[in-house]
Amino acid sequence: MVFDLKPVFSDKGAIPVDSTFAIPDISISGVHVTGVIKSRATVARCDLLCSFDKTAPCDRCGAVTTKHFDVPVRHTVVTALHEPDHDDVDEFVVVPDLKADIDEISREDIILAMPYKFLCSEDCTGIALN
């Protein structure tokens, strides 16, 4: 969902966020995003929480498992970067047209927060051969 940030930057206000989207390429549907985008001096702060369930087979034993995830998404939103070679560029979301795609911003953070191995439990021993 694309949000118009003009009120945040011009009125020094805040915009509540409450939306749902899917990430089909990693089999996640129903990502519920809540939070706020609020003004902080000449920038805005995006503080969101993405909640969703992921169902997939365990990487060790193959049992179909559903796990709940809560992924915080926090970024500073700016209209331009004055020092594009700065090391913290990943912390900034640049919105020159004052429009922010919350789904895209959240998507990247969710993908990076996913575990490398999807396990039914931390102590899963794998497929038992009897």
N, C-alpha and C positions, 0 to 999 in steps of 0.2 A: 504494500500500500504506500502510495506516495503522499507525503505530507507537505503542505505549503508552510514554510517557516517565516514568512513575512511578519506575522504577528509577534513571533519570538524575537526577531532582530529589531523590529521597529518599535514595538510597545514594551519591550523588556518583559514579556509575559511568559506563559507556559502553554504547552499543548499536551493534553493527555493522549496516551497511545493505548489502544485496545483493539487488536486485530488478530487474524488467524491466516496462516498460509501453509504451504506444503513445500517440501524439498524432495521431489520425486527421484532425483539421481542418486540419493542415498536412502530411499525408501522411508521417508518420514512424512507423515501427513498430520494435520491438526496441530501445528505449532502455534500456541497461544502466546501472543506478545502483549505485555502490559508495562506501563511505565509512564515516563514524562520526558519531554524535551523542554528545557527551560533556559532562560537567558542568564548568562553570567558575564556581566560587563560587555565586552565587544564580541564575545563568542557565545555559543549555546552548549549546554551539556545534555547528552542523550543518556538517560539511565533507564534501562529496560530489563525485563526478565522474560526469557523465552522458556515456556514449559511445554513438554511433549512426552509421549511414550514412543519407544521404538521396539518393534518386535522383529527378531531375527534368530536364526539358529546359533547356538553356542559354538564358538570356534574350536572347542575341545571335544565336546561330546555330541554335538548336533541337536540337542534338545531345543525346541522352539521356546524362546524366552522373551518376556516383555519387561523392559526397564523404564523407569521414569527419570527424566532429566530436567533440571532447572539450570539454565545457562544465563548468567548475567551478561549483559551487553552494555558497555560503558565507553562512550567516545566523546571527544570534544568536536563540536561542529563549527566550522569556520567558512567564511565566504571566499577566502583566498589564502594561500601560503606565501608569506613574504620571503621565506628561506626554504626553497624546495629541496635543498640538499641536507636538511636537518635530519638527524637520526630518528626522531620520534614521529616521522610522517605517518606511520601506521596508526598512531593514536588519534589522528585527525580525520574527520570526514569533511571533504571540501564540497560545498554546495554553492557554486557561483550563481546559479539561477534561483536560489532559496527554496529548492525542492529536494526533499530527502526521501529515498526509497527505503523504508524501514525493513522490508522483507530482505532486500539485498544486503543491507548492513548487518542484519541479524544472521542471515544465512552463512556468511563467512565465519562468524564467531561460533556458530553451532557446529559447523564442520570441523573447525579446529579443536573444539571441546570434546568431540566424540572419542571414545577409547579406541586404542589401536586394535585390541582384541575384545570382541564382544563375548562375554562369558556369562553362563547361567549363575555362577557363584565364584567367588575368588578361590575357593578350595576345590573346584571341579577337577576331578582326576582324569577326565577324558572318557573315551569309549572303553567300557569294561569288556574284555575278551574272556569268556568262560568256555 
